[in-house]
Amino acid sequence: MIKDYFIDKVLATTVVGSYPVVKGSGLRGLFDPLHAAVETAVADQIAAGIDIISDGQVRGDMIQVFASALPGIKGQEIIGKVQSASGPITVGDTKYARAKAAKVKGIITGPTTIAHSLHISTPMYRNREELALDIAAALVPEAKALQAAGVTLLQIDEPIFSTGMADLTVGKQAIDLITASLRIPSCMHVCGNLGNILDEILKFNVNVLDFEFANNHANLDLLSRRDLAGRMIGYGCVDSSIERIETVSEIKKRIEKGIEIFDPRVMLIDPDCGMRMRSHQAAFAKLKNMVTAAKEVRLAL
């Protein structure tokens, strides 16, 4: 069973990634104003009881965090051949999280999502498909560095896939370039409605498929008629798009609907998406209620 690689707990909890930015102050904040935000994100996830935490992804926009570090990209423009960064991009914050928690997921923004978020201003690339493959190759060192830092799981975020704008055949090749370089399990997060893409997404070579179900109820029905082929499911059961804090009872009902379809041993419980846009109070309360709901369902099994 895939779960044996990284978690031995039924209905284990995790996060998709981002957390509200809570900046620090004082002299320390002058040198690294966002380190306090990392500390808060990590501390909150641990306090909430999350089993596999993240570093909080507090350093900025999911595209620019990576794009700004890759040669060949300037601002929103592709100006030359995209190459690997001169050093690790997210590893410092990930190592901090690793020092505080036993299990941490590394997170990389997907190459196809990055490719579709930038403007090609060079004859080096004829299309976004060629660009995505070079971005994937450029991200391999980051994936390896996160693995070396001791992450339990590497998550690749590809929100562009649900829009129908991306070539999923090339998208799969790009993901394969990254996951083939790893010894640890991989996860792919795709938010949105899966109606037109699910059959293709199920062909991807990842160990965990992470989807949203709280804000996209139709996804559960779609998955009920598909075979996960031995993979785990990241089960989004908290709506990240709203400020309202769902009750433990609401979240429990969503999880219970999930275990009518999936073996609870292959379910990772998490929010639909990142919670960067939520208030600090709401984000923490949502995580805490999610952990409590998962625990109550687990005890009832």
C-alpha positions in Angstrom: 0.0 0.0 0.0 1.4 3.4 -1.0 0.5 4.9 2.4 3.2 2.8 4.0 5.8 5.0 2.5 5.0 8.0 4.5 2.1 7.7 6.9 0.8 4.9 9.1 -2.4 6.6 10.2 -5.9 6.2 8.8 -7.4 9.5 7.7 -4.2 11.4 8.3 -4.4 15.1 7.9 -2.3 17.5 5.8 -2.6 20.9 4.1 -2.5 21.8 0.5 0.1 24.5 1.2 -0.3 28.2 1.7 -1.2 29.9 4.9 -2.1 33.6 5.8 1.0 35.8 6.2 1.5 37.0 9.8 4.5 39.3 9.7 6.8 39.8 12.6 8.4 43.0 13.9 11.5 44.2 15.6 15.1 44.0 14.6 14.9 40.3 13.4 12.1 41.3 11.1 14.3 43.8 9.3 16.6 41.0 8.1 13.8 38.6 7.1 10.4 40.1 7.5 8.7 36.8 6.5 10.5 34.4 8.7 8.0 35.2 11.5 5.2 34.2 9.1 6.9 30.9 8.5 7.2 30.4 12.2 3.5 31.2 12.7 2.3 28.9 9.9 4.4 26.0 11.2 3.4 26.5 14.8 -0.3 26.8 13.9 -0.3 23.6 11.9 1.4 21.8 14.7 -1.0 23.2 17.3 -4.0 22.3 15.1 -2.7 18.7 15.0 -1.9 18.4 11.3 0.0 15.2 10.6 1.9 16.3 7.5 2.6 20.0 7.6 4.0 22.5 5.0 6.3 25.5 5.5 3.2 27.7 4.9 4.2 29.0 1.5 4.2 32.6 2.8 7.0 34.0 0.7 4.7 35.3 -2.1 2.7 34.3 -5.2 3.0 30.6 -6.1 4.2 31.5 -9.6 6.7 34.2 -8.8 8.4 32.4 -5.9 9.8 29.9 -8.5 9.8 32.0 -11.7 11.8 34.8 -10.1 14.6 32.4 -9.3 14.9 30.7 -12.7 17.3 32.2 -15.3 15.5 32.9 -18.5 12.5 34.5 -16.8 12.3 38.2 -16.0 9.2 39.4 -14.2 6.3 38.0 -16.2 8.4 37.5 -19.4 10.3 34.5 -20.8 13.4 36.1 -22.2 15.6 33.1 -22.9 16.1 29.4 -22.2 14.8 28.6 -18.8 17.4 27.0 -16.6 17.7 25.8 -13.0 18.1 28.3 -10.2 21.6 28.9 -8.8 20.5 27.4 -5.5 17.5 26.0 -3.5 14.4 28.1 -3.6 12.1 26.8 -0.8 14.5 24.5 1.0 15.4 27.0 3.8 11.8 27.3 5.1 11.2 23.6 4.5 14.2 22.8 6.7 12.8 25.0 9.4 9.5 23.1 9.3 11.4 19.8 9.3 13.1 20.9 12.5 9.7 21.4 14.2 7.7 18.4 12.8 8.3 14.8 12.0 6.5 14.9 8.6 6.6 17.8 6.2 5.6 18.0 2.5 7.7 19.9 0.0 5.7 21.9 -2.5 6.6 23.0 -6.0 4.3 25.0 -8.4 3.8 22.8 -11.5 5.7 23.5 -14.7 2.6 23.8 -16.8 0.9 26.2 -14.5 4.0 28.4 -14.5 4.3 28.2 -18.3 0.7 29.4 -18.7 1.2 32.3 -16.3 4.0 33.9 -18.2 4.4 35.7 -21.5 6.8 34.2 -24.1 9.0 37.1 -25.3 11.7 35.0 -27.1 11.9 32.9 -30.2 13.5 30.2 -28.0 10.1 28.7 -27.5 7.4 28.1 -30.1 4.7 27.3 -27.6 3.9 26.8 -23.9 4.4 23.1 -24.2 8.1 23.4 -25.0 8.4 25.9 -22.2 6.7 23.7 -19.7 9.2 20.9 -20.4 12.2 23.2 -19.8 10.6 24.6 -16.6 10.1 21.0 -15.4 13.8 20.2 -16.1 14.7 23.4 -14.3 12.7 22.4 -11.2 14.3 19.0 -10.9 17.2 20.3 -8.7 14.6 21.9 -6.4 12.7 18.6 -6.1 15.9 16.8 -5.3 17.0 19.4 -2.7 13.6 19.1 -1.0 14.0 15.3 -0.9 17.5 15.7 0.6 16.0 18.0 3.2 13.9 15.1 4.4 10.4 15.8 3.2 8.0 13.0 3.5 6.1 13.8 0.3 6.6 16.1 -2.7 3.5 17.9 -3.9 3.3 19.5 -7.4 0.5 22.1 -7.8 -1.1 22.2 -11.2 -4.3 24.3 -11.0 -4.2 25.1 -14.7 -5.2 21.5 -15.6 -8.8 21.9 -14.6 -9.3 25.0 -16.8 -8.9 22.9 -20.0 -6.3 25.3 -21.3 -3.3 23.0 -21.0 -2.1 20.1 -23.1 -2.3 17.2 -20.6 -0.1 14.9 -22.6 2.7 17.3 -22.3 1.7 18.2 -18.8 2.2 14.5 -17.9 5.6 14.5 -19.5 6.6 17.5 -17.5 5.4 16.0 -14.2 7.2 12.7 -15.1 10.5 14.6 -15.5 10.2 15.7 -11.9 8.8 12.6 -10.3 11.3 10.3 -12.1 14.1 12.0 -10.3 12.7 11.2 -6.8 12.8 8.3 -4.4 10.0 9.7 -2.2 6.3 9.6 -3.0 4.8 12.4 -5.1 1.5 14.2 -5.0 -0.3 16.3 -7.6 -2.8 18.9 -6.5 -5.4 19.9 -9.1 -8.2 22.2 -7.8 -11.5 22.9 -9.6 -14.0 20.7 -11.4 -12.5 17.6 -12.9 -15.4 16.8 -15.2 -13.5 17.2 -18.5 -10.0 16.1 -17.5 -10.3 13.2 -14.9 -9.6 10.3 -17.3 -6.3 12.0 -18.4 -5.4 13.0 -14.8 -5.7 9.4 -13.7 -2.9 8.5 -16.1 -0.3 10.7 -14.3 2.5 8.9 -12.5 2.1 10.2 -9.0 1.4 8.4 -5.7 -1.3 10.8 -4.4 -3.9 12.7 -6.3 -5.2 15.7 -4.4 -8.6 17.2 -5.4 -11.2 19.5 -3.9 -14.5 18.1 -2.8 -15.9 20.6 -0.4 -16.4 23.3 -3.1 -16.8 20.8 -5.9 -19.3 18.1 -4.9 -19.4 16.7 -8.4 -15.8 15.5 -8.1 -16.9 12.9 -5.6 -19.4 11.4 -8.0 -16.8 11.4 -10.8 -14.3 9.6 -8.7 -16.8 7.0 -7.5 -16.8 5.6 -11.0 -13.0 5.5 -11.4 -10.2 3.3 -10.2 -7.4 5.0 -8.3 -5.1 2.1 -9.2 -3.6 1.8 -5.8 -3.0 5.5 -5.2 -4.0 7.7 -2.3 -6.5 10.5 -2.6 -5.9 13.9 -1.1 -9.5 14.6 0.1 -10.3 18.3 0.2 -13.1 18.6 2.8 -12.7 22.2 3.9 -13.7 25.1 1.6 -10.7 27.4 1.2 -12.6 29.9 -0.9 -14.8 31.2 2.0 -14.1 32.9 5.3 -16.8 31.0 7.1 -15.5 28.4 9.5 -17.3 25.1 8.9 -18.3 23.2 12.0 -16.8 19.9 13.0 -20.1 18.3 12.2 -20.1 19.7 8.6 -16.6 18.5 7.9 -17.4 15.1 9.4 -20.3 14.6 7.0 -18.0 15.4 4.1 -15.4 12.9 5.3 -18.1 10.3 5.8 -19.3 10.8 2.3 -15.8 10.2 1.1 -15.4 6.9 2.9 -18.5 5.7 1.2 -16.4 5.9 -2.0 -12.8 5.4 -0.9 -11.0 3.1 1.5 -10.2 5.4 4.5 -6.7 4.0 4.5 -6.0 5.7 1.2 -7.5 9.1 2.2 -5.4 12.1 3.2 -7.7 14.7 4.8 -6.9 18.3 3.8 -8.5 21.6 2.8 -9.6 22.1 -0.8 -6.7 24.4 -1.6 -4.3 26.8 0.1 -5.6 29.3 2.6 -3.4 32.3 2.0 -6.4 34.5 1.3 -8.2 33.7 4.5 -7.8 35.6 7.8 -5.3 34.1 10.3 -8.1 33.3 12.7 -10.3 31.6 10.1 -7.4 29.5 8.7 -6.4 28.2 12.1 -9.9 27.4 13.1 -10.6 25.6 9.8 -7.5 23.4 10.3 -8.4 22.7 13.9 -12.0 21.7 13.1 -10.7 19.5 10.2 -8.4 17.6 12.5 -11.1 17.1 15.1 -13.6 15.9 12.5 -11.0 13.4 11.1 -10.3 12.1 14.6 -14.0 11.6 15.3 -14.6 9.7 12.1 -11.4 7.7 12.7 -12.5 6.6 16.1 -15.9 5.6 14.7 -14.5 3.3 12.1 
